[in-house]
Every structure is written in C-alpha cells, then in structure tokens.
Amino acid sequence: MNYQLTELQQEIRDVARRIAEEKIKPVRAQYDENGNFPWDIVKVCADADLFAVFLPEAYGGLGGGIMELVVATEELSRACGGIALCLAASALGTIPIVLFGTDEQKQKYLPDLAAGKKLAAFALTEPAAGSDASAIQTTATKDGDHYVLNGLKQWITNGGEAETYVVITMTDKSKGARGASALLVEKGMDGFDFGKKEDKMGIRGSTTRELIFRDCRVPKENLLGREGMGFMVAMRTFDMSRPGVASQALGIAQGALDEAVNYARQREQFGHPIISFQGLQFKIAEMAMRVEAARALIYAVARSIDAGDTKCAKESAMTKTFASDVAMYVTTEAVQVLGGYGYMKEYPVEKMMRDAKITQIYEGTNEIQRSVIATNLIKEYASHKQPAAKVR
Ligand SMILES: Cc1cc2nc3c(=O)[nH]c(=O)nc-3n(C[C@H](O)[C@H](O)[C@H](O)COP(=O)(O)OP(=O)(O)OC[C@H]3O[C@@H](n4cnc5c(N)ncnc54)[C@H](O)[C@@H]3O)c2cc1C
C-alpha cells in the first residue's frame, strides 16, 4: 500500500531497512543468545542519524516527528525487536525533554541524544508500582539547590547503558498523584547506581536493569516541568511514545510474515509447496490483513500527533494494543507455518514470537490500555448526551 511517505520518511525507511538487512540480521541470533547490549548497532544507527529523526533541527535533529520515529522503529524491528529497542527506548527517555524541557535543558541534553552519542531512558516502574504508577515510593526531597533522591526503579530499558534518565519520583507524598515530579538524572551522579540486570524471555538484545538511588543529589534545575507534574509528564510522554511500541510490534509482525511466506514457498509436502494449500493461504492472508491494518492505524495516529493533536490518549493506546496483539498473533502463526522448524532456534520466528510478547506488557499492559480506551470513549459518549435509541 502506498502511504504517501514524504521524501524524508522514504529516506529514513530505506536507510533503516538497509541497516536491518546488512547489520542487524547477521548478529540478531548472537545478541539473543548472549544478552549483550548492541553498541555496534547503536553506532551504525547514530552514524545514519536515526536517533535524530524525530527531534527539532534547532537541537541537532532532522526535524521530523512521531511518524519518522515509527518508520525507523518498524524497519529496525523487522529484523530484531530487541536491538531496535535501543533506539525506541532512547526516544521514550527523550520525548519528555522535548515536551517539557526548558530551552537550557534542551540545549544541554538533546544534541547528544540526537547524535546518538548518548542514550536516554525513562524510569517510572518500581517493584510495587507497575500498572498502578501512583504507588511509586521513590522520593526526591528538596535540600537547598538540590533534590535528594532515594528509591529503586525496576525493569528500566537501556538501564546502565543510557547517560540521561527521566525519573518519576514523589516530591510530596501528601498530595498523592499530584505530588510526583520528573527529574533529569545523569549517569555518574553521586548516589546513582545500577542493580540487577534481567535475564529475559525475549528482546534480549535490549538491557533491562534496576536503578538505585541512595541520597543522590540532583540539581534543582534538572526538574522537568514543574513540581507536581510528574504523572502528567509520564502520561503525555506515553501518548506520544505508544505508537513507537506499536511500530516495534508491527516490525516484528512484518518480519515474521516475511519469514512465513518465504518458507511456505520453498517447503514441499505431499509433492507441492505448502503455500499451495488453501489452509495455509488463509492463514497467511489473515496475517497480512492484520499487519496492514496495524500499519494503517499507526501511521494515521502518528500523523495526527505530528499535526498537533494533543488529545490522543485513546488513539495512542489503540495503536499499542492493536499492533501488539497483531504481533503476538502473527508470530505465533508464523511458527505454525514453519511447523517443527519454526520451533527451532535455527529459524528466526521462535525468537520473533518471544520478542513480540513484551509489546503486550510494557508502556502499560494491554488490559490497562483497553481501560484507557474505554474511559475515553465513555467520556466522549457522555459529552454527546444522546439517549440510547429504542427500536420501538
Ligand atoms: C522488559 C521490560 C522492559 C520495561 N521497560 C520499562 C522502562 O523502560 N521504564 C519503566 O518505567 N518501566 C518499564 N517496564 C515496566 C512495565 O511498564 C510494567 O511491567 C508494566 O507497566 C506492567 O506492570 P507490572 O509488570 O508490575 O504488572 P502489574 O501491574 O502487576 O499487572 C499484572 C497483571 O494484572 C493486570 N492488571 C493490573 N491492574 C489491572 C486493572 N486495573 N485492570 C485489569 N487488569 C489489571 C495487568 O494487565 C497484568 O496482566 C518494563 C517491563 C519489562 C518487562
């Protein structure tokens, strides 16, 4: 389908596709096996300006937006959803600076992030605060010109590898959700350490790690937005970043569809290529339909965000939920198309199936996303004030 990509978007797609084919595919199994962080690919993406695609030109970016980010993430994820996450997770940690940073903060942080010289990360989750983000216990207490940060963040993507962290913390517990604030914390600050590195089911080319704060002194000019705005920073960020997770899921699904079709054209049983069997054709058609529907939704929402739509929580949640369910469906079906070979590590689809699973869980589980969608729908319908129509 022709999505009428701009020249810049086509260029980003082509560059990312070439990196995926030439650089990521040959090493994806190795990173999946050893769980190391793919610094060599980060360097390649940085040299190709992929970290810059969604950032303003004034801060070293290419001047694109969420659409450019989803195009790049989709193409990289087509080869490996784990390795692609080094870019998407850095974007997650960078978006709040774009949205809420002062000009000084933007000047200080964005050029290095755009150049891929430094990576960013976003830290909200804690051991007892997952879906219920308002239960976070990490505190930041004012002390003169500093905040003193104490607590532990869990499962932070790019943890330990990133230099710049946006940390959501409580500055006034008595105010509940209105007492949270977002702080920019730098690797190397006194009292900031890294804890356990997770051994995961999938996306093993991405690092997931604990952040530990023990009396970590953060200058007060590192506050993002104002005190009390922490959850607003988080929610507005997710509204813009969820199409990115969706595009990671889309890329994984497209990659699995590619593998399934190519395999089915070559594999013969009963004296015929298995793709000639209608039972498999229906399966492949279903996979392709869902992939295209996910792409159409993601691109439409990304374009709407770039056109200035700030009330996009519902649509953004829809992209992530729909595309991640598609990724899980398509990768599982791809394993089925490859039969026993699909279950073997020799073929990439078993890894794709493991990689797909996380997209239904992080940046808000799909259960929570469906609640977000329903809550927004209910509000919209309530504002129409139309009574339910009776048949008679
Ligand atoms: C690999 C990985 C990387 C991650 N990266 C980051 C990161 O970079 N930054 C960050 O801050 N966090 C990160 N996370 C955390 C992630 O966002 C959380 O895991 C996610 O939000 C869910 O929280 P939880 O795991 O504690 O599940 P829980 O909240 O404990 O949920 C458990 C189950 O209960 C369901 N549930 C909970 N509440 C409800 C409800 N009200 N209605 C219906 N169902 C409900 C959930 O949907 C889920 O199925 C990462 C997680 C993983 C696994």
The ligand as a Tripos MOL2 file, in Angstrom:
@<TRIPOS>MOLECULE
LIG
   53    58     1     0     0
SMALL
NO_CHARGES

@<TRIPOS>ATOM
      1 C1         11.3220   -5.9600   29.5150 C.3       1 LIG1
      2 C2         10.6380   -4.8290   30.2300 C.ar      1 LIG1
      3 C3         11.0540   -3.5300   29.9930 C.ar      1 LIG1
      4 C4         10.4440   -2.4770   30.6760 C.ar      1 LIG1
      5 N1         10.9150   -1.1840   30.4890 N.ar      1 LIG1
      6 C5         10.4420   -0.1940   31.2850 C.ar      1 LIG1
      7 C6         11.0200    1.1230   31.2430 C.ar      1 LIG1
      8 O1         11.9150    1.4160   30.4330 O.2       1 LIG1
      9 N2         10.5590    2.0540   32.0980 N.ar      1 LIG1
     10 C7          9.5850    1.7850   33.0020 C.ar      1 LIG1
     11 O2          9.2250    2.6780   33.7780 O.2       1 LIG1
     12 N3          9.0030    0.5640   33.0560 N.ar      1 LIG1
     13 C8          9.4170   -0.4270   32.2370 C.ar      1 LIG1
     14 N4          8.8510   -1.6830   32.3070 N.ar      1 LIG1
     15 C9          7.7320   -1.9120   33.2130 C.3       1 LIG1
     16 C10         6.4000   -2.1350   32.5030 C.3       1 LIG1
     17 O3          5.9110   -0.9350   32.0010 O.3       1 LIG1
     18 C11         5.4580   -2.8120   33.5190 C.3       1 LIG1
     19 O4          5.8890   -4.1520   33.6130 O.3       1 LIG1
     20 C12         4.0010   -2.7400   33.1160 C.3       1 LIG1
     21 O5          3.5300   -1.4320   33.1880 O.3       1 LIG1
     22 C13         3.1120   -3.6340   33.9840 C.3       1 LIG1
     23 O6          3.3980   -3.5460   35.3320 O.3       1 LIG1
     24 P1          3.6510   -4.8970   36.1740 P.3       1 LIG1
     25 O7          4.5940   -5.7200   35.4000 O.co2     1 LIG1
     26 O8          4.0210   -4.5380   37.5550 O.co2     1 LIG1
     27 O9          2.2820   -5.6710   36.1640 O.3       1 LIG1
     28 P2          1.0440   -5.5000   37.1830 P.3       1 LIG1
     29 O10         0.6380   -4.0760   37.2280 O.co2     1 LIG1
     30 O11         1.3760   -6.1760   38.4570 O.co2     1 LIG1
     31 O12        -0.0840   -6.3190   36.4170 O.3       1 LIG1
     32 C14        -0.1690   -7.7440   36.4550 C.3       1 LIG1
     33 C15        -1.3810   -8.1620   35.6410 C.3       1 LIG1
     34 O13        -2.5680   -7.5640   36.2000 O.3       1 LIG1
     35 C16        -3.2460   -6.8080   35.2060 C.3       1 LIG1
     36 N5         -3.8510   -5.6170   35.8340 N.ar      1 LIG1
     37 C17        -3.2940   -4.7710   36.7330 C.ar      1 LIG1
     38 N6         -4.1730   -3.7960   37.0470 N.ar      1 LIG1
     39 C18        -5.2730   -4.0170   36.3050 C.ar      1 LIG1
     40 C19        -6.5290   -3.3550   36.1620 C.ar      1 LIG1
     41 N7         -6.8170   -2.2300   36.8300 N.pl3     1 LIG1
     42 N8         -7.4470   -3.8780   35.3160 N.ar      1 LIG1
     43 C20        -7.1890   -5.0280   34.6170 C.ar      1 LIG1
     44 N9         -6.0070   -5.6860   34.7090 N.ar      1 LIG1
     45 C21        -5.0730   -5.1970   35.5310 C.ar      1 LIG1
     46 C22        -2.1570   -6.4010   34.2070 C.3       1 LIG1
     47 O14        -2.7120   -6.0680   32.9620 O.3       1 LIG1
     48 C23        -1.3080   -7.6610   34.1870 C.3       1 LIG1
     49 O15        -1.8740   -8.6040   33.3230 O.3       1 LIG1
     50 C24         9.4060   -2.7310   31.6030 C.ar      1 LIG1
     51 C25         8.9750   -4.0540   31.8000 C.ar      1 LIG1
     52 C26         9.5880   -5.0820   31.1510 C.ar      1 LIG1
     53 C27         9.1270   -6.4950   31.4360 C.3       1 LIG1
@<TRIPOS>BOND
     1     1     2 1
     2     2     3 ar
     3     2    52 ar
     4     3     4 ar
     5     4     5 ar
     6     4    50 ar
     7     5     6 ar
     8     6     7 ar
     9     6    13 1
    10     7     8 2
    11     7     9 ar
    12     9    10 ar
    13    10    11 2
    14    10    12 ar
    15    12    13 ar
    16    13    14 ar
    17    14    15 1
    18    14    50 ar
    19    15    16 1
    20    16    17 1
    21    16    18 1
    22    18    19 1
    23    18    20 1
    24    20    21 1
    25    20    22 1
    26    22    23 1
    27    23    24 1
    28    24    25 2
    29    24    26 1
    30    24    27 1
    31    27    28 1
    32    28    29 2
    33    28    30 1
    34    28    31 1
    35    31    32 1
    36    32    33 1
    37    33    34 1
    38    33    48 1
    39    34    35 1
    40    35    36 1
    41    35    46 1
    42    36    37 ar
    43    36    45 ar
    44    37    38 ar
    45    38    39 ar
    46    39    40 ar
    47    39    45 ar
    48    40    41 1
    49    40    42 ar
    50    42    43 ar
    51    43    44 ar
    52    44    45 ar
    53    46    47 1
    54    46    48 1
    55    48    49 1
    56    50    51 ar
    57    51    52 ar
    58    52    53 1
@<TRIPOS>SUBSTRUCTURE
     1 LIG1         1 GROUP 0 **** ****
